Amino acid sequence: MIKSISVKNYILIDEITLEFDKGYNVFTGETGAGKSIIIGAIDTALGAKANKDVIKTGCDRAYIELEIELGNNFNFSILKENGIDAEGTVITVSREIQQTQSRFRINGVQVSSDFIRELRELILDIHTQHQSYNYVQQKNHIVLLDNFALKPHKDNVKLFKDKFLKFQNLQKELEIALNRVNTIQQQEELIKFQVQEIENAAIEDINEYETLEKELDILANAQRLKELSYSSYSALYGEDENILDALSNVKANISKLSSMDESVAPIEEDFINAYETLKELASQLRDYSDSKENDNERMDFIGERLSLLDKMKRKYGGSLEAVLSTYEKLSEELNKIECSQDDVIRLENEIKNLSKELEELSSVISEARKELASVLSKAVTIELEKLELPKARFEIAVTPCNMNEAGTDRVEFLIATNVSDEPRPIAKTASGGEISRVMLALKTVFAKADNTNTVIFDEIDTGISGKASQSVADAIMNLAKTHQIILITHQPIIAAKANKHFYVKKVQSETTQVSVYTLENENRVKAIALLAAGEINEEAELFAKNLLGI
């Protein structure tokens, strides 16, 4: 609720400070006294358009400050998100209007006009001859309708919203997955070919190229190797006069020495070992020589293999190690393509299943809204009859629309104030005086369903009789039990019910100035009497006291 307002140099106001009651506050005064200026100041502080023309003549700036107590249902996180430190539930909202610019602040922190207007929708409904906010805006109608419902419906609406947000997230994931698949699929055939090509090369050893080069070199020199090894074998053991035969005589002599002198025994042992080693080497050289034959088939194979490995190295990194590393990377890319395709299938199935759930749940929600709309339409129409709009017909239209987080319904409040008219959107149908009474009827019915704490009515009594005035007064008193009411009226019956009474007076001297007084006791009696009779006399004062219950 609005606890207080301070205004300085605004239109015809020099400087005033007013403190409001949490219940029903009324402004009275002569026509043209400036009552609507106070309402305009509240509206301006909360984001209404205003230019330098609202600055009082002769001043360089205007200043408006509101002290607002936020309700327990207020979402305080939006203040923190905008850098505002809110201790407790009371905030100070101010607007300074200069010749070329204006600034909004909350608790001293400068904020944008967009945020101020967002805040206004959360705390205030204002209904004047020229504008009406939350209840007129079609975007709020579905929220008001749902808030009026019982818990099962509210739970369904919340569940639908959660599922729809999940549905949207899945759609975004699917779009990303499809883009990824489409991008990679353009290279898929090439990647598959490259992977297959490296796999066919069957590279298992990164040193294979060097090993094969050495083998090829040996094969190319097979004849020479055969000749050299066989010649060496022949010298050792193959010719008539060979080294091993000669050493055999030496071995016999050493054996005789050892038998004659035991100290020669170690020499004999070493010689015999050396002799046997040479004999074994001769055998190995013979085998080596025998093995060295020209193998053209093997040479052709190695040549082709080296040619293939050269090709792999040129295409995939310059070495067999690089080729195998490239193979791992390409295999990973191929796996990603397959995984992405699996993701697409999975997401498409999830979206399909969730879409079915949303359709079923939205159908349940839609039926509940239509039933609730019928009940509330009748309730509001009854309230309109009490407010001297007996021919008015109020309808809550629930029509199909594209699926969104609220379901598949478009909800709109419609009204016809004349018997011959078809119901049309509120903002396009009712006149200035009628719209205030329509809003009062709506507020009366929806009192427990909305979240705004303060309601402002400007000239709510336009065109109504005394009997209707009593109904309006009763409706306002009832609404003031749950909402703060700030109201301008010319009807004594309506003014007399207020918890706090402000009187607005315009004073004309060298300059024009608007002043506001808080009325109590005898002053209030006189103000009500003036409203009732147009002058203050004994009969009017008696009537006023009767209305005030004193």
C-alpha positions as CSV (number, residue, x, y, z in Angstrom):
1,M,0.0,0.0,0.0
2,I,1.0,3.7,-0.4
3,K,1.9,4.9,3.1
4,S,2.6,8.5,2.0
5,I,3.3,10.9,-0.9
6,S,5.5,14.0,-1.0
7,V,5.1,16.4,-3.9
8,K,7.1,19.5,-4.7
9,N,6.7,21.9,-7.6
10,Y,4.3,19.7,-9.5
11,I,1.7,21.4,-11.8
12,L,-0.1,23.7,-9.3
13,I,1.4,22.2,-6.1
14,D,4.2,24.0,-4.3
15,E,4.8,21.4,-1.7
16,I,2.6,18.9,0.2
17,T,3.0,15.6,2.1
18,L,0.1,13.3,2.7
19,E,-0.1,10.1,4.8
20,F,-2.7,7.5,3.7
21,D,-4.7,5.1,5.7
22,K,-4.3,1.4,4.8
23,G,-8.1,1.2,4.2
24,Y,-10.4,3.7,2.4
25,N,-9.0,7.2,1.5
26,V,-11.2,9.8,-0.1
27,F,-10.5,13.1,-1.9
28,T,-13.3,15.7,-2.2
29,G,-13.3,19.3,-3.3
30,E,-14.9,21.6,-5.8
31,T,-14.8,20.8,-9.4
32,G,-11.5,21.9,-10.9
33,A,-9.9,22.2,-7.4
34,G,-7.1,19.8,-8.5
35,K,-8.1,16.5,-7.0
36,S,-6.9,14.6,-10.0
37,I,-3.5,16.3,-9.7
38,I,-2.8,14.1,-6.6
39,I,-3.8,10.9,-8.5
40,G,-1.7,12.1,-11.4
41,A,1.3,12.6,-9.1
42,I,1.0,9.0,-7.9
43,D,0.7,7.8,-11.4
44,T,3.7,9.9,-12.6
45,A,5.9,8.6,-9.8
46,L,5.1,5.1,-10.9
47,G,6.0,5.6,-14.5
48,A,3.2,7.4,-16.3
49,K,4.4,9.6,-19.2
50,A,5.3,13.1,-18.1
51,N,7.3,16.0,-19.6
52,K,8.5,19.4,-18.5
53,D,5.0,20.8,-18.6
54,V,4.3,19.2,-15.2
55,I,7.0,21.4,-13.6
56,K,5.3,24.3,-11.7
57,T,5.8,27.6,-13.5
58,G,8.9,29.3,-12.4
59,C,10.6,26.2,-11.1
60,D,13.4,24.1,-12.7
61,R,12.3,20.7,-11.6
62,A,9.4,18.7,-10.0
63,Y,9.8,16.0,-7.4
64,I,7.5,13.2,-6.3
65,E,8.2,10.6,-3.6
66,L,6.1,7.6,-2.5
67,E,6.6,5.5,0.6
68,I,5.2,2.1,-0.3
69,E,4.7,-0.9,2.0
70,L,4.9,-4.1,0.0
71,G,2.6,-7.0,0.8
72,N,3.7,-10.4,1.9
73,N,2.9,-11.8,-1.5
74,F,5.3,-9.5,-3.3
75,N,8.2,-11.0,-5.1
76,F,11.2,-9.3,-3.4
77,S,13.7,-11.0,-5.6
78,I,13.0,-8.6,-8.5
79,L,14.4,-5.8,-6.3
80,K,17.6,-7.6,-5.6
81,E,17.9,-8.5,-9.3
82,N,17.9,-4.7,-10.0
83,G,20.5,-3.9,-7.3
84,I,18.0,-2.6,-4.8
85,D,18.7,-3.4,-1.1
86,A,15.2,-3.7,0.4
87,E,15.3,-4.1,4.2
88,G,11.9,-4.9,5.5
89,T,8.8,-4.4,3.4
90,V,8.8,-0.6,2.9
91,I,10.5,1.0,-0.1
92,T,10.8,4.6,-1.3
93,V,10.0,5.3,-4.9
94,S,10.9,8.8,-6.3
95,R,10.8,10.6,-9.6
96,E,12.6,13.9,-10.4
97,I,11.5,15.6,-13.5
98,Q,13.8,18.2,-15.1
99,Q,13.5,20.3,-18.2
100,T,15.2,17.8,-20.4
101,Q,15.0,14.5,-18.5
102,S,13.6,12.6,-15.5
103,R,15.0,10.0,-13.1
104,F,13.4,7.2,-11.2
105,R,14.9,5.9,-8.0
106,I,14.0,3.1,-5.5
107,N,15.7,3.4,-2.1
108,G,18.1,5.9,-3.8
109,V,19.1,3.5,-6.6
110,Q,18.4,4.8,-10.1
111,V,16.2,2.4,-12.1
112,S,14.7,2.4,-15.6
113,S,11.2,3.5,-16.4
114,D,10.4,0.0,-17.7
115,F,11.2,-1.5,-14.3
116,I,9.1,1.2,-12.5
117,R,6.1,0.3,-14.8
118,E,6.7,-3.4,-14.1
119,L,6.6,-2.6,-10.3
120,R,3.4,-0.5,-10.7
121,E,1.6,-3.5,-12.2
122,L,2.5,-5.5,-9.1
123,I,1.3,-3.0,-6.5
124,L,-1.3,-0.7,-8.1
125,D,-4.5,-0.6,-10.1
126,I,-5.5,2.9,-11.2
127,H,-8.8,3.7,-12.9
128,T,-9.4,7.2,-14.1
129,Q,-11.5,8.9,-16.8
130,H,-8.7,8.4,-19.2
131,Q,-7.0,5.2,-18.3
132,S,-7.3,1.9,-16.5
133,Y,-4.5,-0.6,-15.9
134,N,-4.4,-4.2,-14.8
135,Y,-8.0,-5.2,-15.2
136,V,-8.3,-3.6,-18.6
137,Q,-5.2,-5.2,-20.0
138,Q,-6.1,-8.4,-21.7
139,K,-2.8,-10.1,-20.8
140,N,-3.8,-10.0,-17.1
141,H,-7.2,-11.6,-17.6
142,I,-6.1,-15.2,-17.7
143,V,-4.0,-14.7,-14.5
144,L,-7.0,-13.2,-12.7
145,L,-9.3,-16.0,-13.8
146,D,-6.8,-18.7,-12.7
147,N,-6.0,-17.0,-9.4
148,F,-9.7,-17.2,-8.6
149,A,-9.8,-20.9,-9.0
150,L,-9.4,-23.6,-6.3
151,K,-6.1,-25.3,-5.7
152,P,-6.5,-28.3,-8.0
153,H,-6.9,-26.0,-11.0
154,K,-4.0,-23.8,-9.9
155,D,-1.8,-26.9,-9.5
156,N,-2.7,-28.0,-13.0
157,V,-1.8,-24.5,-14.4
158,K,1.5,-24.6,-12.6
159,L,2.2,-28.2,-13.8
160,F,1.3,-27.1,-17.4
161,K,3.7,-24.2,-17.2
162,D,6.5,-26.4,-15.9
163,K,5.9,-29.0,-18.7
164,F,5.6,-26.3,-21.4
165,L,8.9,-24.7,-20.3
166,K,10.5,-28.2,-20.5
167,F,8.8,-28.6,-23.9
168,Q,10.4,-25.4,-25.1
169,N,13.8,-26.4,-23.8
170,L,13.6,-29.7,-25.6
171,Q,12.7,-28.0,-28.8
172,K,15.8,-25.8,-28.4
173,E,17.9,-28.9,-27.7
174,L,16.4,-30.5,-30.8
175,E,17.2,-27.5,-33.0
176,I,20.8,-27.5,-31.8
177,A,21.1,-31.3,-32.4
178,L,19.6,-31.0,-35.9
179,N,22.0,-28.2,-36.7
180,R,24.9,-30.2,-35.4
181,V,23.8,-33.3,-37.5
182,N,23.2,-31.2,-40.6
183,T,26.6,-29.5,-40.3
184,I,28.5,-32.8,-39.6
185,Q,26.5,-34.9,-42.1
186,Q,27.9,-32.8,-44.9
187,Q,31.3,-34.3,-44.1
188,E,30.1,-37.7,-43.0
189,E,30.9,-39.5,-46.2
190,L,34.4,-38.0,-46.4
191,I,35.0,-38.9,-42.7
192,K,33.7,-42.5,-43.3
193,F,36.0,-42.9,-46.3
194,Q,39.0,-41.6,-44.4
195,V,38.4,-43.8,-41.4
196,Q,37.9,-46.8,-43.7
197,E,41.1,-46.0,-45.7
198,I,43.2,-45.8,-42.5
199,E,41.6,-49.0,-41.2
200,N,42.4,-50.8,-44.5
201,A,46.0,-49.7,-44.1
202,A,46.1,-51.9,-41.0
203,I,48.9,-49.9,-39.3
204,E,49.8,-51.5,-36.0
205,D,53.4,-50.4,-35.4
206,I,54.4,-46.7,-35.8
207,N,58.0,-48.0,-36.6
208,E,56.8,-50.3,-39.5
209,Y,58.1,-48.0,-42.2
210,E,61.6,-48.0,-40.9
211,T,61.5,-51.7,-40.3
212,L,60.4,-52.4,-43.9
213,E,63.0,-50.1,-45.3
214,K,65.7,-52.1,-43.6
215,E,64.2,-55.4,-44.8
216,L,64.0,-54.1,-48.3
217,D,67.7,-53.1,-48.2
218,I,68.6,-56.6,-47.1
219,L,66.6,-58.2,-49.8
220,A,68.1,-56.0,-52.4
221,N,71.6,-57.2,-51.3
222,A,70.7,-60.8,-50.8
223,Q,73.3,-62.2,-53.3
224,R,76.2,-60.2,-51.9
225,L,75.2,-61.2,-48.4
226,K,75.0,-64.8,-49.4
227,E,78.5,-64.7,-50.9
228,L,80.1,-62.9,-48.0
229,S,78.5,-65.2,-45.4
230,Y,79.4,-68.4,-47.3
231,S,83.0,-67.3,-47.9
232,S,83.3,-66.7,-44.2
233,Y,81.8,-70.1,-43.5
234,S,84.2,-71.8,-45.9
235,A,87.2,-70.1,-44.4
236,L,86.2,-71.3,-41.0
237,Y,85.1,-74.8,-41.7
238,G,84.3,-75.5,-45.3
239,E,87.5,-75.8,-47.3
240,D,90.2,-78.5,-47.1
241,E,92.5,-76.1,-45.3
242,N,90.3,-74.2,-42.9
243,I,90.7,-72.4,-39.7
244,L,88.9,-75.0,-37.5
245,D,91.0,-77.9,-38.9
246,A,94.1,-76.0,-38.0
247,L,92.8,-75.1,-34.6
248,S,92.0,-78.8,-34.1
249,N,95.7,-79.6,-34.1
250,V,96.3,-76.7,-31.6
251,K,93.6,-78.1,-29.4
252,A,95.3,-81.6,-29.4
253,N,98.6,-80.0,-28.4
254,I,97.1,-78.0,-25.5
255,S,95.4,-81.2,-24.3
256,K,98.8,-82.9,-24.1
257,L,100.2,-79.9,-22.2
258,S,97.4,-80.1,-19.7
259,S,97.9,-83.8,-19.1
260,M,101.5,-83.0,-18.4
261,D,101.0,-79.8,-16.4
262,E,97.7,-79.2,-14.6
263,S,98.3,-75.5,-14.5
264,V,97.5,-75.5,-18.3
265,A,94.0,-76.9,-17.7
266,P,92.3,-73.5,-17.5
267,I,93.9,-72.5,-20.9
268,E,92.6,-75.8,-22.3
269,E,89.1,-75.1,-21.1
270,D,89.0,-71.5,-22.6
271,F,90.5,-72.8,-25.9
272,I,87.9,-75.5,-26.1
273,N,85.1,-73.0,-25.5
274,A,86.5,-70.6,-28.2
275,Y,86.8,-73.5,-30.6
276,E,83.2,-74.6,-30.1
277,T,82.1,-71.0,-30.4
278,L,83.8,-70.7,-33.8
279,K,82.3,-73.9,-34.8
280,E,78.8,-72.7,-33.9
281,L,79.5,-69.4,-35.7
282,A,80.5,-71.3,-38.8
283,S,77.3,-73.2,-38.7
284,Q,75.3,-70.0,-38.3
285,L,77.1,-68.4,-41.2
286,R,76.3,-71.4,-43.4
287,D,72.6,-71.3,-42.4
288,Y,72.6,-67.5,-43.0
289,S,74.1,-68.0,-46.4
290,D,71.6,-70.8,-47.3
291,S,68.7,-68.5,-46.3
292,K,69.7,-65.6,-48.5
293,E,67.9,-66.2,-51.8
294,N,66.5,-63.6,-54.1
295,D,62.8,-63.1,-53.0
296,N,61.3,-60.8,-55.6
297,E,57.7,-61.5,-54.4
298,R,58.6,-60.2,-50.9
299,M,60.4,-57.2,-52.4
300,D,57.4,-56.3,-54.4
301,F,55.1,-56.6,-51.4
302,I,57.4,-54.4,-49.3
303,G,57.6,-51.9,-52.1
304,E,53.8,-51.7,-52.4
305,R,53.5,-51.5,-48.6
306,L,56.0,-48.7,-48.3
307,S,54.1,-46.9,-51.1
308,L,50.8,-47.2,-49.2
309,L,52.4,-46.0,-46.0
310,D,53.9,-43.0,-47.8
311,K,50.5,-42.1,-49.1
312,M,49.0,-42.4,-45.6
313,K,51.7,-40.1,-44.2
314,R,51.2,-37.5,-46.9
315,K,47.4,-37.4,-46.4
316,Y,47.3,-37.7,-42.6
317,G,50.1,-35.9,-40.9
318,G,53.6,-36.9,-42.1
319,S,54.2,-39.9,-39.8
320,L,52.6,-43.2,-39.0
321,E,52.0,-41.9,-35.4
322,A,50.2,-38.8,-36.9
323,V,48.2,-41.2,-39.1
324,L,47.0,-43.2,-36.1
325,S,46.2,-39.9,-34.2
326,T,44.2,-38.6,-37.1
327,Y,42.3,-41.9,-37.2
328,E,41.3,-41.5,-33.5
329,K,40.1,-38.0,-34.1
330,L,38.1,-39.0,-37.2
331,S,36.6,-41.9,-35.3
332,E,35.5,-39.5,-32.6
333,E,33.8,-37.3,-35.2
334,L,32.0,-40.2,-36.7
335,N,30.9,-41.3,-33.2
336,K,29.6,-37.7,-32.6
337,I,27.5,-37.9,-35.8
338,E,26.0,-41.2,-34.7
339,C,25.4,-39.8,-31.1
340,S,23.8,-36.7,-32.5
341,Q,21.5,-38.7,-34.7
342,D,20.6,-40.7,-31.6
343,D,20.0,-37.4,-29.7
344,V,17.6,-36.3,-32.5
345,I,15.6,-39.5,-32.3
346,R,15.5,-39.3,-28.5
347,L,14.5,-35.6,-28.4
348,E,11.8,-36.1,-31.1
349,N,10.3,-39.0,-29.0
350,E,10.4,-36.9,-25.8
351,I,8.8,-33.9,-27.5
352,K,6.1,-36.1,-29.1
353,N,5.2,-37.7,-25.7
354,L,5.3,-34.3,-23.9
355,S,3.2,-32.7,-26.6
356,K,0.6,-35.3,-26.0
357,E,0.7,-34.7,-22.2
358,L,0.4,-30.9,-22.8
359,E,-2.6,-31.4,-25.1
360,E,-4.4,-33.6,-22.5
361,L,-3.6,-31.3,-19.6
362,S,-4.5,-28.1,-21.5
363,S,-7.9,-29.6,-22.3
364,V,-8.6,-30.2,-18.6
365,I,-7.5,-26.7,-17.8
366,S,-9.6,-25.2,-20.6
367,E,-12.8,-26.9,-19.4
368,A,-12.1,-25.7,-15.9
369,R,-11.6,-22.1,-17.1
370,K,-14.8,-22.1,-19.1
371,E,-16.8,-23.3,-16.1
372,L,-15.1,-20.7,-13.9
373,A,-15.7,-18.0,-16.5
374,S,-19.4,-18.7,-16.5
375,V,-19.7,-18.5,-12.7
376,L,-17.6,-15.3,-12.5
377,S,-19.4,-13.6,-15.5
378,K,-22.7,-14.0,-13.6
379,A,-21.2,-12.7,-10.3
380,V,-19.7,-9.6,-12.0
381,T,-23.0,-8.9,-13.8
382,I,-24.8,-9.0,-10.5
383,E,-22.3,-6.5,-9.0
384,L,-22.8,-4.2,-12.0
385,E,-26.6,-4.2,-11.4
386,K,-25.9,-2.9,-7.9
387,L,-23.8,-0.1,-9.3
388,E,-26.6,1.2,-11.5
389,L,-25.6,-0.6,-14.6
390,P,-28.7,-2.8,-14.8
391,K,-28.5,-3.5,-18.5
392,A,-24.8,-4.3,-18.5
393,R,-23.7,-7.8,-19.5
394,F,-20.3,-9.0,-18.5
395,E,-18.7,-12.0,-20.1
396,I,-15.3,-13.8,-19.7
397,A,-14.5,-15.2,-23.1
398,V,-12.3,-18.3,-23.2
399,T,-11.3,-19.0,-26.8
400,P,-8.6,-21.3,-28.3
401,C,-5.2,-19.9,-29.1
402,N,-1.7,-21.3,-29.9
403,M,-0.1,-23.1,-27.1
404,N,1.9,-21.0,-24.6
405,E,3.0,-21.4,-21.0
406,A,-0.6,-20.6,-19.8
407,G,-2.2,-23.3,-22.0
408,T,-4.2,-23.1,-25.2
409,D,-6.7,-20.4,-24.1
410,R,-7.1,-16.7,-24.7
411,V,-9.1,-15.1,-21.9
412,E,-10.6,-11.7,-22.3
413,F,-13.1,-9.7,-20.2
414,L,-16.0,-8.4,-22.4
415,I,-18.8,-6.0,-21.5
416,A,-21.9,-4.5,-23.0
417,T,-23.3,-1.5,-21.1
418,N,-26.4,-1.1,-23.3
419,V,-29.0,-3.8,-23.9
420,S,-28.6,-3.5,-27.7
421,D,-24.8,-3.9,-27.8
422,E,-22.8,-7.1,-28.1
423,P,-20.1,-7.6,-25.5
424,R,-16.8,-6.1,-26.5
425,P,-13.4,-5.7,-24.8
426,I,-13.7,-3.5,-21.7
427,A,-11.2,-0.8,-22.8
428,K,-13.1,-0.3,-26.1
429,T,-16.6,-0.2,-24.7
430,A,-17.2,1.5,-21.3
431,S,-17.2,5.3,-20.9
432,G,-15.0,7.0,-18.3
433,G,-17.6,7.0,-15.6
434,E,-18.7,3.5,-16.4
435,I,-15.2,2.0,-16.5
436,S,-14.6,2.9,-12.8
437,R,-17.8,1.2,-11.8
438,V,-17.0,-1.8,-14.0
439,M,-13.5,-2.0,-12.3
440,L,-15.2,-1.7,-8.9
441,A,-17.5,-4.6,-9.7
442,L,-14.5,-6.7,-11.0
443,K,-12.4,-5.8,-7.9
444,T,-15.3,-6.8,-5.7
445,V,-15.5,-10.2,-7.2
446,F,-11.8,-10.7,-7.8
447,A,-10.7,-9.2,-4.5
448,K,-9.0,-12.4,-3.3
449,A,-7.7,-13.4,-6.7
450,D,-5.4,-10.5,-7.6
451,N,-2.1,-9.5,-6.1
452,T,-2.3,-5.7,-6.2
453,N,-2.8,-4.0,-2.8
454,T,-3.8,-0.5,-3.8
455,V,-6.7,0.6,-6.0
456,I,-7.3,4.2,-7.2
457,F,-10.6,5.3,-8.6
458,D,-11.1,8.8,-10.1
459,E,-14.6,10.1,-10.4
460,I,-16.2,6.7,-9.7
461,D,-19.6,8.3,-9.1
462,T,-20.1,9.9,-12.4
463,G,-23.7,9.6,-13.6
464,I,-25.1,7.6,-10.7
465,S,-28.0,8.3,-8.4
466,G,-28.2,8.3,-4.6
467,K,-29.4,4.7,-4.5
468,A,-26.5,3.6,-6.7
469,S,-24.2,5.7,-4.6
470,Q,-25.1,3.6,-1.5
471,S,-24.3,0.5,-3.4
472,V,-21.0,1.9,-4.6
473,A,-20.1,3.0,-1.1
474,D,-20.9,-0.5,0.3
475,A,-18.9,-2.1,-2.5
476,I,-15.9,0.2,-1.7
477,M,-16.1,-0.5,2.0
478,N,-16.1,-4.2,1.3
479,L,-13.2,-3.9,-1.0
480,A,-11.3,-1.8,1.5
481,K,-11.2,-4.8,3.8
482,T,-8.6,-6.4,1.5
483,H,-7.2,-3.5,-0.5
484,Q,-6.1,0.1,0.1
485,I,-8.6,2.4,-1.7
486,I,-7.8,6.0,-2.9
487,L,-10.8,7.6,-4.4
488,I,-12.1,10.9,-5.8
489,T,-15.8,11.5,-5.4
490,H,-18.6,14.1,-5.3
491,Q,-21.1,11.9,-3.6
492,P,-21.5,12.5,0.2
493,I,-22.6,8.9,0.8
494,I,-19.4,7.6,-0.8
495,A,-17.2,10.1,0.9
496,A,-18.7,9.5,4.4
497,K,-17.6,5.8,4.4
498,A,-13.9,6.7,4.2
499,N,-11.3,6.0,6.9
500,K,-9.4,9.1,5.9
501,H,-10.8,12.2,4.2
502,F,-8.7,14.7,2.2
503,Y,-10.1,18.0,1.0
504,V,-8.5,19.7,-2.0
505,K,-8.7,23.4,-2.5
506,K,-7.4,25.7,-5.2
507,V,-6.3,29.2,-4.0
508,Q,-5.9,32.0,-6.6
509,S,-3.9,35.1,-5.7
510,E,-0.9,36.3,-7.6
511,T,-0.4,32.6,-8.5
512,T,-2.6,29.6,-8.5
513,Q,-1.9,27.0,-5.9
514,V,-3.5,23.7,-4.9
515,S,-3.6,22.8,-1.2
516,V,-4.7,19.6,0.5
517,Y,-6.1,19.3,4.0
518,T,-6.8,16.3,6.1
519,L,-10.3,16.6,7.6
520,E,-11.4,15.4,10.9
521,N,-14.4,16.0,13.2
522,E,-16.3,19.2,12.5
523,N,-14.4,20.0,9.3
524,R,-15.3,16.7,7.9
525,V,-19.0,17.2,8.7
526,K,-18.9,20.5,6.9
527,A,-17.2,18.9,3.8
528,I,-19.9,16.2,3.6
529,A,-22.6,18.8,4.1
530,L,-21.1,20.8,1.3
531,L,-21.2,17.8,-1.0
532,A,-24.8,17.0,-0.1
533,A,-26.3,20.5,-0.4
534,G,-23.8,22.6,-2.2
535,E,-23.8,24.9,0.9
536,I,-23.3,24.4,4.6
537,N,-26.5,24.8,6.6
538,E,-28.1,23.1,9.6
539,E,-30.0,20.6,7.6
540,A,-27.0,19.6,5.5
541,E,-24.8,19.3,8.6
542,L,-27.4,17.0,10.2
543,F,-27.5,14.9,7.1
544,A,-23.7,14.7,7.1
545,K,-23.6,13.7,10.7
546,N,-26.1,11.0,10.0
547,L,-24.0,9.7,7.2
548,L,-20.9,9.8,9.4
549,G,-22.7,8.0,12.2
550,I,-22.0,10.8,14.8
